[in-house]
Amino acid sequence: MRRAWMLSLAGILLLAAGCGAAQPNRPVSRGTQTGMRPVTVTISPDTSVRLEVPAAWRARRVGVGDTSGTAFQDAKDPSEQVDVVSTGCVGCMQDKEGRWDVQSLFGSPDVHWTSVSGSLLHGRFIDRSHSDPFKAAGQRRDPFVARGIATILPVPTSLAVEVEVWAPAGVSRRVLAAVRVQPAATEAGIAQLVRWSRLHELYAVTWPTDLAYASQPPQQIYLLPKGFRIPAVLQNWPPKRFRPIALVDDPPTEIGTGTGTLWNQMQTSIYWLKPASSAALPPAGANLGLAASQAAVLTVPPGHLFAVPWPSATEPHRTIFLASVGFAMPTVITAWPPANFRIVAVYPMTAAHEAPELQYAVRPLTPAPGVSIPRP
């Protein structure tokens, strides 16, 4: 946002509104003499900000570095302005331990926090920098002291917004009183999670990652992939993107060693394929020349194993297993927030009790070495 730390700021909602008293002998703002009008600024598909600005002020697009948004400005006095801007950088929202902390937003001694919530997600501050980068060109020092509210919204996508008023105290109070952050629903319902899981698209990361040292109940951060698609259809036979490795007549029994436990655990690492009309499988009695043992299946690493049903009247559970060629689904999170996923919900791990099918249908992701998953 403004200043160096703002240029790298990701995933926060920062609401800064207000100002201190005007300089001595400064005229009263025209904003206090005119009516206020409500405005809504859309920050993202998930979040918008409602507020009121002086009726005569007009909007314009503004931006500095990776920060952009809308400013409402008094055309007759450009020192009076309301900024509504957004950006994103998770590291600027976290403390040294990787926890969300609104006090991490500013690195400037000009910013003083007047109150912070117990969750560290919300706070009020005063900004005495007298430096609004979105003012008219040539204005080096703003005559006002800004007061603000900061709020971190970690999901579904970390977002940063600044709504800051540079004006006399009367205008500041009126704008601040009307500011409302309106996030869209950030939690996908359990039923929706189940639908995604049946499409083999639902992933999850457990927080904290080391449950042995957890001091709070563990949670599941649910994610949907973006930028890649899981193959769900077998386009041709013989398959061009896959290598057939085994033919198992009854996987739940043979791979599950009689109890089905191992087979159930493997459901999160098997991608099921449905043959397309152009990929008619061989006749039921054909000899595919594949191993009839589960050993070949168990040696395929997670993310590479695919399967296609090949039932017959006598073997209703018979399955052809395939290994992908030049293709693997992710099993590791290499950065946070994850570039290839979007967060759709956060639930306690006990939520799976409401939908037992989630227990084996969600594909687990583990953090790579050095990757910190912050508290949801």
C-alpha positions, 0 to 999 in steps of 0.5 A: 500500500503506501510506504515500503511495507505496503508495496509487498502487502498481500492478503489483508483487509485494511480499513483506515478512515479518519484524521486528526484536527486540521491545522490552526486557522484552516477553514472548515472543510466544505465536506462538513457543509455538504451532504454525504452520499453512500458509495460501495467499492468492490474490492474483489468478487468476495469483498466490498466496502460500503462507506459515505463520502461528501456528496461533491467529492468525485472518484478516480482510479489510483495506484502505487506499486502493487496497490490500486483502488479508488480515491474520492477527492474534493476537487477544490481542495485536493488535500481532502481525500478518501482512499479505498485501495487494495493489494496483497502479501501474506508476510506483511500480515504475519508476525515472526511466528507466521501468525496473523497479526494486524500490528505487522501491517505497518513498519513506520514509527508514524503509525501508532495502534490505539486498540487491537482485538484479542484475535489480533485480526482487528485494530485501530491506529493513528497515522502521523506520516502526513503522507498520502501517496494518492494526493495530487502531484506536487503535494508533498505534505498532507496537513492532516493526521489519519486515523484508521481501522485495520482488519485481516480477512485470511479466507477465502483469499487474503486481501488488503484494502485501505480506506483512509480519510484525509480531512478535518475531524468532522468529515473523518468521524462521519466517514469512519462511522459509515464504513462497512466491510461486506465479505461474501460467504467465505465458507463453502458448506459441508454439502458443497465440499462433498460435491467437490470431493466426488469430482476429485477436486477437493484438497485440504491442509491440516493446521497445525501441521504438527498435531503432536504439539497442537495447543488448539483443536486442529482444523482443515483448510479446504482448497480447490485447484486453480490453473490445472485440472484433474483428468476425469475422462480416458480419451482413448484406448490404449491410453496415450497419457497413461501406462497400464500397470495392473488388473485387480479383480477385487481391489477392496479385498485384495488391496485392503488385505481383507478388511478394506482399510488400506484400500480406503486410505488409498482413495485419496491418492487414486484418480478415477477415469471414465472412458469417453465414447472414443475410448471403448475399453477392450471386451471383458474377456480380452487378455490385457497382459497385465499383472494380476497382483496389487504389488504394482499398484502399491509402488506408484507414488501419490499423484501418479495413480489412476484407475478405470473400472472394467467390470464383468458379470463375474467380477463386478469390482474389477479395475484397471490401474494406470500410472500417469506419463508426464503428469502428476497431481500436486501432493505438496504445498510449496508456498502459502498462500498456495499459488495453484489453489484457492481457499474455500473453507476452514472447518475443525477436523471434527466437521468430517463427522457430519460427512464421513465421505470427506474422510477418504475423498479429500486429497491431503496436501503437506507443506514443503520444508520451510513452508509455514501454514498460518493459523486460519 
